[in-house]
Amino acid sequence: MFTLAEAYRSIGGRDEAGMWDGKVFCAKIDAASAMLPNKLNETVGCYSFTIVLKGSTRLRCNGNEVTLNISDLHTYLPGLSFEILDVSKDYQGISLIVDENTAHNTLAFHHLIQTSYFPLAHFGRPVLALSPADTARLVNIMSMIHDYILHPSAYRYQILHMLMSVFIFDLQDIQRHIPSGRSISQRQEEIFISFYSLLRRHFMEHHDIGFYASQLNISTTHLSRIVKQISGHTVISFIDQMLAIEATWLLSATRQTIAQIADRLHFATTASFDKFFARMKGSSPKQFRQESKEHLI
């Protein structure tokens, strides 16, 4: 996958003054810029939190269509499919975006996963309706991050990471006071968070549910039930989706041969990789790579 910095450059972003470290970013978005992430083919290793300030937008998230209106907050985790279908002409939003590797090395990582998955786990979709007061408070923190990126400060990077943690803890506190739409125990949530963390580290080499269940010291049936209950998707669908997204990036952004990509993703044969990719993306790896090249011309 692209790192956050690579993705930013790929859609035309500039950082001529070296104002940010490629790890924590805040973007103010209008109708035109809202569509730019579609160019990346779901291949960014980042977490993002987007709040709608004006207008509306329609997204396809993990296979489900959702509409976001004013004060709705959308969360994204690396490895989930994502496509912006439409935005209103008056759309305005603000996004806090955190590079995946950066997130894994922060003290707030566990809380980041919890806040990111809370809407999906408790309401069945990655969208949270905020109160006006909560919206204002979170937007204020995001705006501070945006300002510190743009203006010189001897401690800019330290401040950015501290503000990111403040945002995560504040959002988690907000979520604690929102009535849940599902009955999810703390233990179930902990298992799911641990599963997702394992999956992000091992999905390329381990395609079977047994590995993840054994790492968590639970049965495959128990893990399957929890993942399905919280996310609405199976363990295998999570693995397949992450493999497809990684394959998409490798085909479009690298010069590795299809055989090398199949080997990197631990498919037994190139033929089995071809069959998998065609099932997930609707075309062969060769066709996809050719279409990606034509799109760039």
C-alpha positions as CSV (number, residue, x, y, z in Angstrom):
1,M,0.0,0.0,0.0
2,F,1.0,3.6,-0.4
3,T,2.1,5.4,2.7
4,L,0.2,8.5,3.6
5,A,3.0,10.7,2.1
6,E,3.2,8.7,-1.1
7,A,-0.6,8.9,-1.5
8,Y,-0.5,12.7,-0.9
9,R,2.0,13.2,-3.6
10,S,0.2,10.8,-6.0
11,I,-2.9,13.0,-6.0
12,G,-0.9,16.2,-6.6
13,G,-0.3,17.3,-3.0
14,R,2.7,19.5,-2.4
15,D,4.9,20.0,0.7
16,E,7.5,22.3,-0.7
17,A,8.4,23.8,2.7
18,G,8.6,20.4,4.5
19,M,5.8,21.5,6.8
20,W,4.6,18.0,7.7
21,D,6.3,14.7,8.4
22,G,4.1,12.4,6.3
23,K,2.6,10.9,9.4
24,V,-0.2,13.1,10.7
25,F,-2.1,15.3,8.3
26,C,-5.3,17.4,8.3
27,A,-7.1,18.4,5.1
28,K,-9.9,20.9,4.5
29,I,-12.0,19.5,1.7
30,D,-14.4,20.9,-0.9
31,A,-16.5,19.1,-3.6
32,A,-13.6,18.9,-6.0
33,S,-10.9,17.6,-3.6
34,A,-13.4,15.2,-2.0
35,M,-13.2,12.9,-5.1
36,L,-9.3,12.8,-5.3
37,P,-8.9,9.6,-3.0
38,N,-10.7,7.6,-5.7
39,K,-7.6,7.9,-7.8
40,L,-5.7,5.8,-5.3
41,N,-7.7,2.5,-5.9
42,E,-8.1,1.9,-2.1
43,T,-4.4,1.5,-1.6
44,V,-3.5,3.8,1.3
45,G,-2.2,2.6,4.6
46,C,-3.9,5.1,6.8
47,Y,-6.6,5.8,9.4
48,S,-8.9,8.8,8.7
49,F,-11.7,10.6,10.4
50,T,-13.8,12.9,8.2
51,I,-16.5,15.3,9.5
52,V,-19.0,16.9,7.1
53,L,-19.3,20.6,7.7
54,K,-21.6,21.5,4.8
55,G,-23.5,19.6,2.1
56,S,-23.5,15.9,1.8
57,T,-21.6,13.0,0.3
58,R,-22.4,9.4,-0.7
59,L,-19.8,6.6,-0.2
60,R,-19.4,2.9,-0.7
61,C,-17.7,1.6,2.4
62,N,-16.8,-2.1,2.7
63,G,-19.5,-3.0,0.2
64,N,-22.2,-0.9,1.7
65,E,-23.5,2.5,0.5
66,V,-23.8,5.3,3.2
67,T,-24.7,8.9,3.0
68,L,-23.0,11.5,5.2
69,N,-24.7,14.8,6.1
70,I,-23.7,17.8,8.3
71,S,-22.0,16.7,11.6
72,D,-21.6,13.1,10.5
73,L,-18.2,11.6,11.1
74,H,-16.9,8.8,8.8
75,T,-14.0,6.6,9.9
76,Y,-11.7,4.6,7.6
77,L,-9.2,1.9,8.5
78,P,-6.4,0.5,6.2
79,G,-7.5,-2.6,4.3
80,L,-11.2,-1.7,4.0
81,S,-12.6,-0.9,0.6
82,F,-13.7,2.7,0.1
83,E,-15.1,4.7,-2.9
84,I,-16.6,8.1,-3.0
85,L,-19.7,7.9,-5.2
86,D,-21.0,11.5,-5.1
87,V,-20.7,14.8,-3.3
88,S,-23.0,17.8,-3.3
89,K,-21.7,21.0,-5.0
90,D,-21.6,22.9,-1.7
91,Y,-19.8,20.1,0.2
92,Q,-17.2,21.0,2.8
93,G,-15.5,18.7,5.2
94,I,-12.4,18.3,7.3
95,S,-10.3,15.1,7.6
96,L,-7.7,14.0,10.2
97,I,-5.4,11.3,8.5
98,V,-2.8,9.2,10.3
99,D,-0.2,7.0,8.6
100,E,-0.7,3.4,9.5
101,N,2.9,2.7,10.6
102,T,2.8,5.9,12.7
103,A,-0.4,4.8,14.4
104,H,1.1,1.4,15.3
105,N,3.9,3.1,17.1
106,T,1.8,5.5,19.2
107,L,0.6,4.9,22.8
108,A,-2.9,5.8,21.5
109,F,-2.9,2.9,18.9
110,H,-5.3,0.7,20.8
111,H,-7.7,3.6,21.4
112,L,-7.4,4.5,17.7
113,I,-8.6,1.1,16.7
114,Q,-11.4,1.2,19.2
115,T,-12.6,4.7,18.0
116,S,-12.3,3.7,14.4
117,Y,-14.4,0.6,14.7
118,F,-17.0,1.9,17.2
119,P,-19.5,3.1,14.6
120,L,-19.3,-0.2,12.6
121,A,-19.4,-2.4,15.7
122,H,-22.3,-0.6,17.3
123,F,-24.4,0.7,14.5
124,G,-23.4,-1.5,11.5
125,R,-21.8,1.3,9.4
126,P,-18.7,3.4,9.7
127,V,-20.6,6.6,10.4
128,L,-21.3,8.4,13.6
129,A,-23.8,11.3,14.0
130,L,-22.3,13.9,16.3
131,S,-24.0,16.6,18.3
132,P,-23.3,20.2,17.4
133,A,-21.2,20.7,20.5
134,D,-19.1,17.5,19.9
135,T,-18.7,18.5,16.2
136,A,-17.4,21.9,17.2
137,R,-14.9,20.4,19.7
138,L,-13.5,17.8,17.4
139,V,-13.3,20.3,14.5
140,N,-11.4,22.7,16.7
141,I,-8.8,20.0,17.4
142,M,-8.5,19.2,13.7
143,S,-8.2,22.9,12.8
144,M,-5.4,23.2,15.3
145,I,-3.6,20.3,13.6
146,H,-4.1,22.0,10.2
147,D,-2.7,25.3,11.6
148,Y,0.4,23.7,13.1
149,I,1.1,21.9,9.8
150,L,1.1,25.3,8.0
151,H,2.9,27.4,10.5
152,P,6.5,27.1,11.7
153,S,7.1,25.8,15.2
154,A,10.2,24.3,16.8
155,Y,8.0,21.6,18.3
156,R,5.6,21.1,15.4
157,Y,5.9,17.3,15.1
158,Q,5.6,16.7,18.8
159,I,2.6,19.0,19.0
160,L,0.9,17.3,16.0
161,H,1.2,13.9,17.6
162,M,0.0,15.1,20.9
163,L,-3.0,16.8,19.2
164,M,-3.7,13.5,17.4
165,S,-3.9,11.7,20.7
166,V,-6.1,14.4,22.2
167,F,-8.5,13.9,19.2
168,I,-8.6,10.1,19.6
169,F,-9.2,10.3,23.4
170,D,-11.8,13.0,23.0
171,L,-13.7,11.0,20.3
172,Q,-13.5,7.9,22.5
173,D,-15.1,9.8,25.3
174,I,-17.8,11.0,23.0
175,Q,-18.5,7.5,21.9
176,R,-18.8,6.3,25.5
177,H,-21.9,8.5,25.9
178,I,-23.7,7.5,22.7
179,P,-26.3,4.8,23.2
180,S,-25.2,1.7,21.4
181,G,-27.3,0.1,18.7
182,R,-25.8,-3.4,19.3
183,S,-25.0,-5.5,22.3
184,I,-21.2,-5.9,22.1
185,S,-19.3,-6.9,25.2
186,Q,-15.9,-5.5,26.0
187,R,-14.3,-9.0,25.6
188,Q,-15.8,-9.3,22.1
189,E,-14.5,-5.8,21.2
190,E,-11.0,-6.7,22.5
191,I,-10.9,-9.9,20.4
192,F,-12.0,-8.1,17.3
193,I,-9.4,-5.3,17.8
194,S,-6.7,-8.0,18.4
195,F,-7.8,-9.9,15.3
196,Y,-7.7,-6.7,13.1
197,S,-4.2,-5.8,14.4
198,L,-3.0,-9.3,13.7
199,L,-4.6,-9.3,10.2
200,R,-2.9,-6.1,9.2
201,R,0.5,-7.6,10.0
202,H,0.0,-11.1,8.6
203,F,-2.6,-11.1,5.9
204,M,-0.1,-11.5,3.1
205,E,1.4,-14.8,4.4
206,H,-1.6,-16.2,6.3
207,H,-4.8,-16.6,4.4
208,D,-6.5,-19.1,6.8
209,I,-8.7,-18.4,9.8
210,G,-6.9,-21.0,11.8
211,F,-3.8,-18.9,12.2
212,Y,-5.7,-15.9,13.7
213,A,-7.8,-18.0,16.0
214,S,-4.7,-19.8,17.3
215,Q,-2.9,-16.6,17.9
216,L,-5.9,-15.4,19.9
217,N,-6.2,-18.7,21.7
218,I,-9.9,-19.2,20.7
219,S,-11.7,-21.5,18.3
220,T,-12.2,-20.7,14.7
221,T,-16.0,-20.8,15.3
222,H,-15.7,-18.3,18.1
223,L,-13.6,-15.9,16.1
224,S,-15.9,-16.2,13.0
225,R,-18.9,-15.4,15.1
226,I,-17.4,-12.3,16.7
227,V,-16.1,-10.9,13.5
228,K,-19.4,-11.5,11.7
229,Q,-21.4,-10.0,14.6
230,I,-19.3,-6.8,14.9
231,S,-18.5,-6.1,11.2
232,G,-21.1,-7.9,9.3
233,H,-18.4,-9.6,7.2
234,T,-16.6,-13.0,7.5
235,V,-12.9,-13.5,8.5
236,I,-12.2,-14.8,5.0
237,S,-13.8,-11.7,3.4
238,F,-11.5,-9.5,5.4
239,I,-8.5,-11.5,4.3
240,D,-9.6,-11.5,0.7
241,Q,-10.3,-7.8,0.6
242,M,-6.9,-6.9,2.0
243,L,-5.1,-9.2,-0.4
244,A,-7.1,-7.7,-3.3
245,I,-6.2,-4.2,-2.2
246,E,-2.5,-5.0,-1.9
247,A,-2.5,-6.8,-5.2
248,T,-4.1,-3.8,-6.8
249,W,-1.4,-1.5,-5.5
250,L,1.4,-3.9,-6.5
251,L,0.0,-4.2,-10.1
252,S,-0.5,-0.4,-10.5
253,A,2.4,1.1,-8.6
254,T,5.3,-1.4,-9.0
255,R,7.1,-3.2,-11.8
256,Q,7.0,-6.6,-10.2
257,T,5.9,-9.4,-12.5
258,I,2.6,-11.1,-11.9
259,A,4.4,-14.2,-10.8
260,Q,6.5,-12.2,-8.3
261,I,3.3,-10.6,-6.9
262,A,1.6,-14.0,-6.5
263,D,4.7,-15.2,-4.6
264,R,4.8,-12.1,-2.4
265,L,1.2,-12.6,-1.5
266,H,1.8,-16.3,-0.8
267,F,-0.4,-17.8,-3.4
268,A,0.5,-21.4,-4.2
269,T,0.6,-20.7,-8.0
270,T,0.3,-17.8,-10.4
271,A,-2.8,-19.4,-11.7
272,S,-4.5,-19.4,-8.3
273,F,-3.6,-15.7,-7.9
274,D,-5.1,-15.0,-11.4
275,K,-8.3,-16.7,-10.4
276,F,-8.5,-14.9,-7.0
277,F,-7.9,-11.5,-8.6
278,A,-10.5,-12.0,-11.3
279,R,-13.0,-13.0,-8.7
280,M,-12.3,-10.0,-6.6
281,K,-11.8,-7.3,-9.3
282,G,-13.6,-8.6,-12.3
283,S,-10.5,-8.8,-14.6
284,S,-7.3,-10.7,-14.8
285,P,-4.1,-9.2,-13.2
286,K,-2.7,-8.7,-16.7
287,Q,-5.8,-6.8,-17.9
288,F,-5.9,-4.7,-14.7
289,R,-2.3,-3.7,-15.1
290,Q,-2.8,-2.7,-18.8
291,E,-5.9,-0.6,-17.9
292,S,-4.0,1.1,-15.1
293,K,-1.2,2.1,-17.5
294,E,-3.7,3.4,-20.1
295,H,-5.4,5.4,-17.4
296,L,-2.2,7.1,-16.5
297,I,-1.4,8.1,-20.1
